């Protein structure tokens, strides 16, 4: 997943920021209609069933073999399955938790097979419960150990799906400070470790490096930061063209001070005295 | 005992080809080629090259010569094939996965930052020296430190020479990096306590190693997210 926009959108969705995530996924499919992952995420982020159908149809156009999407589309398109006719018996209650209780309470049941079935069905929480039961009941050390390992692996997977919010401001600042810090170090060395001798234009350059980094990171990696909405209005930084323009501007602001430092250092190279002769000290 | 890291053997594949690690190794190899050509024409030219583009603490502190530029250019100069090979093998073994976690351009900035920090440490310690310091080892130690932070359980295929018998075990990166770190500490102690001169800039290695802490300014968001969750980065 090398698309930073897609990563950002998924992070927003996992953090529960549905509207921002939805807007970003819409942006993604506007830029690239063939983005199956974005269409599939949109299914859960739009409320109107018609929009869900459109998103599923688009995903299936890209990948007709997606059976899960096809089943979901059929469920949405077939109103009979959703609304039973009057007088019909009430549908049976969901069997999911009953299956789990039955699996855990039936003596002699192969719990490992039950857990594997839940894993294959994507019901990881139930699989974890079954493995916990296996750990409690298993007599053999190897069975306990395998169940513990499998439980730990599933719990790590579950952690991935739970939101661990990391504010975009933190990402923005973190990634912007690296180039700025490097530039400051270069300035200090160039001034022979006497920062008070750094000419004023280079201090201005350091501010340009920081501003350029913020602009580049902000437009390329965190385009849905709330600051963009404050600056550019409700639409924020939606347009791909605007993002490209701002990130290019950021790159120029970032690069120019480095280039001027390079020019200054190359000019000073001529002041290097000749290497001392061997044995001359 | 000789210990040389050869290859990273983490089972999960890289998400993209490590272009920057490859480019850095290529650039260093090409520079050594240039040094060889220059040394064959006139050794004096090579000496001047090292003096101009290597890091000379005395000149830097006098505000003469290339200054900060030499902090960067010195990382691309090496004093011979073994010097280059040792550094580039370490960069190959540890650098690819750190680049994978940062992205190529941020990895380059991080690599240069470690090289600059290594040079600053060396300059401040050897302030009165007018001998040039060259080599990528400061930057490479920074990359090693970053690997240790991000992939503490990683295993590295290592060439081990014990009493001239070669072995190639897969060792935990922690032990390899600890070996190199302690060898630097021991050497610095010997230099300070007994005034031994190994002609190796151990302070630069240590400076670069501590520069690895700055890798968190360069990790891309997903890598940091996984690091916080104690998941494989």
Interface residues (C-beta under 8 A of the other chain):
Chain A: X1 X2 X4 X7 X8 X11 X156 X159 X160 X164 X166 X171 X174 X175 X177 X178 X179 X181 X182 X185 X186 X187 X188 X189 X190 X191 X192 X193 X197 X221 X261 X262 X265 X266 X268 X269 X271 X272 X273 X274 X275 X276
Chain B: X15 X16 X44 X47 X48 X50 X51 X52 X59 X60 X61 X62 X63 X64 X65 X66 X67 X68 X69 X71 X106 X109 X110 X112 X113 X116 X117 X119 X120 X123 X124 X130 X214 X216 X217 X218 X220 X221 X222 X224 X225 X228 X229 X230 X231
